[in-house]
Structures are given as structure tokens and as C-alpha cells.
């Protein structure tokens, strides 16, 4: 289980976090400006959208990183190769130019830009910016997590019945509706409430800020979670796979929590999976 900041570790070079912050702030400016001027939307799948804004933000990111760190690898949502392929460098930037594209395309103000730097496969720096609320979430491995410069700390809820949870659904939700609804229903029957916002990066940051007590989702991509997972752990929370395995941003599934409700969340998931296996 990845849980809390690790003491005794020197934080990464501050230029990395400064660059991550600059890029997500720039992306936020682009996102807000294009909401006013308008943008074109296309489909990547049946319900999976991409906008000109996604592409513009990614080009901006690649230009800055390419100039400053030409030897670094970049994994980003819109213009990258297969994310399952190993990095070509010890340094890999993992970027979602517009997390919450569907919300953005529909005028719903729940979206952000998310950027992480992984060094030798471990996330060392993360920055997530919600432009509509001017909220900048940052974290450095071993140095804590912050919201607009104020240190973050996860919530203290110790029971699922006292917990506000959040989840998300994949873009192929139509192919597996029954399984997803079963899992959602199981948590709905155990928690105080369950929400679905449409931005994995913000879901994670809200766990770190104590706004949510726990989050689970499957069928994710590294750019969805790399930065936000670091924010959670550096705020004192826990992040694992949905099966309790050590968190891996490439594993496509996770549970993030305040740590206190983590075991009970994993128990609910295991119970649902056993039930589904019996009925399939």
C-alpha cells in the first residue's frame, strides 16, 4: 500500500515542480479562453470526445518540455504511443491536457489539467490545476501535498457509513453496465453517499483535500492518475490497486482513500467480485 509521505527522502529538483506548475497553469488559461471563443469537438469513440483544446494544451506542454528537457520522455493522452510500452528515458512526464473533456464540451465546469514527472518509474512530482476554481494542487515525493500553497491532509472518517465516496465510469461503460452498476450499488448501500464528477485527477485531489474520503475506479490510464495519486499519498492517504496490490499508474485501476476506510473499501470490492464470479 502506498500510504503517506516517506520521511528521509530528498525532494526532486525544484525546477521540475516549477515546470509542472507552469504547464498546468498555462493549460488552464487556454481552457478558459477557449470556452469563451469556442472550439471544435470530435469523437475518439462512441462517447469518448476530444476537443481542439485538448490538442492545443498538449502541444504547449510538449513544446515547453522539449525545449527544457530534450532527453525526457513524454506520455500524454492525445499524441502518445501505446502507454504500456516502457519509457525511453529515466525521466517520463505523464500529462492529461484536459481531464474531464466530456464535462468541458458540455459546459460543465469540472475539468483540469494534470501533469506528473516519473523518475525511474516512480512519480516524483505532480501538479493538477482546476482553472474554474483557481485551485492548484501540487505534490513532491517526500515533501507533502498542497492546495494553493496550503498543506493538504486527508479526512479522518473511520467508517464507510460516515464516508463520502466518488467513482468514475470508463468510456466503454455501455459494454459493462451491469458490473459497474453492481459495484456502485454495493458502495451506495454502505457509504454515506457516492458521487461521480467525471475527472479522475480532481477525484484524487479531492480525496487529498478531505472533500472525499475514498475513490475507486477501473479502466484508467496513467495520465488520469499519476499526478493525483501522488497528491493523495503526500497528503497522508493510501492508494492501491482495486485488489489491494501496490499502486501502479499503468495498472488501470485503483482505490484511493484517507487510509482509514481503505480496508473496508477493498472488502466491498472483493465481495462484489466474488458475487459476480458466482453469477457469471
C-alpha positions in Angstrom: 0.0 0.0 0.0 1.3 3.5 -0.9 0.5 5.5 2.3 1.7 8.9 3.3 4.9 10.9 2.6 8.1 8.9 3.2 10.5 10.6 5.6 14.2 10.8 4.9 13.8 11.3 1.1 15.2 14.4 -0.6 12.6 16.1 -2.8 13.2 16.3 -6.5 14.9 19.2 -8.2 12.5 22.2 -7.7 12.8 23.1 -11.4 10.6 20.0 -12.1 7.7 21.2 -9.9 8.1 24.8 -11.2 7.8 23.5 -14.8 4.8 21.3 -14.0 3.0 24.2 -12.3 3.8 26.5 -15.3 2.4 24.0 -17.8 -0.9 23.2 -15.9 -1.5 27.0 -15.3 -0.9 27.7 -19.0 -3.3 24.9 -19.8 -5.9 26.4 -17.5 -5.6 29.7 -19.3 -6.1 28.1 -22.6 -9.1 26.2 -21.4 -10.8 29.3 -20.0 -10.0 31.4 -23.1 -11.4 28.7 -25.5 -14.6 28.4 -23.5 -15.2 32.0 -24.5 -14.0 31.8 -28.1 -15.5 28.4 -28.9 -13.9 25.1 -30.0 -14.4 22.1 -32.2 -15.3 18.7 -30.8 -14.6 15.3 -32.4 -15.2 11.7 -31.3 -12.5 9.2 -30.5 -15.0 6.6 -29.7 -18.8 6.1 -29.2 -18.8 8.5 -26.2 -15.1 9.5 -25.9 -14.6 13.1 -27.0 -11.5 15.1 -27.9 -11.5 18.9 -28.5 -9.2 21.4 -30.1 -8.4 22.5 -26.6 -7.0 19.0 -25.6 -4.7 19.2 -28.6 -3.6 22.8 -28.0 -2.8 22.2 -24.4 -0.8 19.1 -25.3 1.2 20.9 -28.0 2.0 23.7 -25.5 3.2 21.1 -22.9 5.4 19.2 -25.5 6.9 22.5 -26.7 8.0 23.5 -23.2 9.3 20.1 -22.1 11.0 19.5 -25.4 12.9 22.8 -25.0 13.9 22.4 -21.4 14.3 18.6 -21.1 15.0 17.3 -24.6 16.2 13.9 -23.2 13.0 13.3 -21.2 10.2 11.1 -22.4 6.6 12.4 -22.6 3.4 10.3 -22.2 0.3 12.3 -23.0 -3.2 11.4 -23.8 -3.7 12.7 -27.3 -0.4 12.2 -29.2 1.5 9.4 -27.5 2.3 5.8 -28.4 1.0 2.8 -26.5 1.3 3.7 -22.8 2.1 0.1 -22.0 5.5 0.5 -23.7 8.4 1.2 -21.4 9.8 4.7 -21.2 12.8 5.5 -23.3 14.3 7.7 -20.5 14.7 7.6 -16.7 12.5 10.7 -16.7 9.0 10.5 -18.0 6.4 13.3 -17.9 2.8 12.0 -17.8 0.2 14.5 -18.9 -3.5 14.9 -19.3 -4.1 18.2 -21.1 -7.8 18.3 -20.3 -9.1 15.8 -17.7 -12.9 16.0 -17.9 -13.2 16.6 -21.6 -16.8 15.5 -21.7 -17.7 18.0 -18.9 -15.8 20.7 -20.7 -17.5 20.0 -24.1 -20.9 20.2 -22.4 -20.1 23.4 -20.4 -19.9 21.7 -17.1 -17.1 23.4 -15.0 -15.5 20.3 -13.6 -12.2 19.7 -15.5 -8.5 20.3 -15.1 -5.0 19.8 -16.4 -2.8 17.2 -14.8 1.0 16.6 -15.1 3.3 14.3 -13.3 7.0 13.5 -13.6 8.1 9.9 -13.0 11.8 9.2 -12.3 12.9 5.6 -12.7 9.3 4.6 -12.7 8.2 6.4 -9.6 6.1 9.6 -9.5 8.2 12.3 -8.0 6.3 15.5 -8.9 2.6 16.2 -9.6 0.5 19.3 -10.4 -3.2 19.5 -11.1 -4.9 22.8 -11.9 -8.7 23.4 -11.8 -8.9 26.7 -13.7 -12.6 27.4 -12.9 -11.9 27.4 -9.2 -8.3 28.7 -9.5 -7.2 25.7 -7.4 -3.7 24.4 -7.9 -2.8 21.0 -6.3 0.8 20.2 -6.0 3.0 17.4 -4.5 6.6 16.4 -4.4 7.6 12.9 -3.2 8.6 13.2 0.4 7.7 16.9 0.7 4.0 16.9 1.2 0.9 18.0 -0.9 -0.5 21.5 -1.1 -3.5 23.4 -2.4 -2.6 26.9 -3.4 0.4 26.7 -1.1 -1.6 25.4 2.0 -0.7 21.9 3.2 -3.2 19.2 2.5 -4.4 16.5 4.9 -6.8 13.7 4.2 -10.0 13.3 6.2 -10.5 11.4 9.5 -13.6 9.4 8.6 -13.1 5.9 10.0 -16.3 4.1 8.9 -17.8 3.7 5.4 -21.2 4.8 6.7 -19.5 8.2 7.5 -17.7 8.4 4.2 -18.4 10.4 1.1 -17.0 8.4 -1.8 -16.5 9.1 -5.5 -16.0 6.9 -8.6 -15.9 7.1 -12.4 -17.0 5.1 -15.3 -14.9 4.1 -18.4 -15.7 5.1 -22.0 -16.8 1.6 -22.8 -19.4 1.8 -20.0 -22.1 0.6 -22.3 -20.4 -2.8 -22.7 -20.2 -3.5 -18.9 -23.0 -1.5 -17.4 -24.3 -4.3 -15.1 -20.9 -4.9 -13.4 -20.3 -1.2 -12.9 -23.8 -0.6 -11.5 -23.4 -3.6 -9.2 -20.2 -2.1 -7.7 -21.7 1.3 -7.5 -24.8 -0.1 -5.7 -22.7 -2.0 -3.2 -20.9 1.2 -2.1 -24.1 3.2 -2.2 -25.5 0.7 0.3 -22.5 1.1 2.7 -21.4 4.7 2.4 -23.0 8.0 3.4 -23.1 8.9 -0.2 -21.4 8.3 -3.6 -20.7 11.0 -6.2 -19.5 10.8 -9.9 -17.7 14.0 -11.1 -16.1 13.0 -14.4 -12.5 13.9 -13.7 -10.2 11.3 -12.1 -7.4 13.8 -11.3 -9.8 16.0 -9.4 -11.4 13.0 -7.6 -7.9 12.1 -6.3 -7.1 15.7 -5.3 -10.4 16.0 -3.5 -9.5 12.9 -1.5 -6.2 14.5 -0.6 -8.1 17.7 0.4 -10.5 15.7 2.6 -13.5 16.6 0.5 -13.9 12.9 -0.4 -13.0 10.0 2.0 -12.4 7.5 -0.8 -12.4 6.9 -4.5 -12.3 3.8 -6.7 -12.3 3.4 -10.5 -11.1 0.9 -13.1 -10.1 1.1 -16.8 -7.9 4.1 -16.2 -4.8 5.4 -18.0 -1.6 6.6 -16.4 -2.3 10.3 -17.4 -5.6 10.1 -15.4 -4.0 9.2 -12.1 -0.2 9.7 -12.0 -0.2 13.2 -10.5 -3.3 12.9 -8.4 -2.2 9.6 -6.7 1.0 11.4 -5.5 -1.1 14.2 -4.1 -3.1 11.7 -2.1 -0.2 9.9 -0.7 1.7 13.0 0.2 -1.5 14.3 2.0 -1.3 11.2 4.2 -3.7 9.0 2.2 -3.5 5.5 0.8 -3.5 4.4 -2.9 -3.5 0.7 -4.1 -4.9 -1.3 -6.9 -8.6 -2.4 -6.5 -7.2 -5.8 -5.5 -5.1 -4.3 -2.7 -1.9 -4.6 -4.8 0.8 -2.0 -4.8 -0.3 1.0 -6.8 0.9 1.2 -10.4 -0.3 4.0 -12.6 -0.2 1.7 -15.6 -2.4 -1.0 -13.9 -5.6 0.8 -15.0 -7.4 0.5 -11.6 -7.1 2.0 -8.1 -8.6 2.7 -4.8 -7.5 5.9 -3.0 -8.6 6.9 0.4 -7.9 8.6 3.7 -6.3 5.3 4.8 -8.9 4.6 7.5 -11.7 3.4 5.1 -9.3 1.7 2.7 -9.6 -1.8 4.1 -13.4 -1.6 4.2 -13.4 -0.3 0.6 -11.3 -3.2 -0.6 -13.6 -5.6 1.2 -16.6 -4.3 -0.6 -14.8 -4.7 -4.0 -13.7 -8.2 -3.2 -17.3 -9.2 -2.1 -18.7 -7.8 -5.3 -16.2 -9.6 -7.5 -16.9 -12.9 -5.7 -20.6 -12.4 -6.2 -20.1 -11.5 -9.9 -17.9 -14.6 -10.4 -20.6 -16.8 -8.9 -23.3 -15.5 -11.3 -21.2 -15.4 -14.5 
